[in-house]
């Protein structure tokens, strides 16, 4: 506490206590910000993984559909038909 000031001692004590409080809370707030940033980064990477997995699922479905179409075309339609084009 400053002794030789024209300001009331209670005012200087209040300001000093406020400054100590702010400096005391700073590390906890910094770590809270770090944890929030890490959680956000992890959630973005999970969203990207989900989007990639969905895209690969669509590709897999398209490949399966094309393979089934090729099998049906090569075996005569799969229902005992003559396969190939239907104009003959």
ZIDA-V796214 format. One line per field, one symbol per residue. phi: phi as a letter, one per 40 degrees, with the letter a starting at -180 (. if undefined). psi: psi as a letter, one per 40 degrees, with the letter a starting at -180 (. if undefined). burial: + if it has 16 or more other ideal C-beta (glycine too) atoms within 10 Angstrom, else -. Layout:
phi=???
psi=???
burial=???
This chain:
phi=.ccbbccdcccccccccccccccccdccccccccccccccccccccccccccccccccccccccccccccccccbgggbgccggcccc
psi=hhdgieiiddddddddddddddddeddddddddddddddddddddddddddddddddddddddddddddddddeefeefeaeiaiee.
burial=----------------------------------------------------------------------------------------
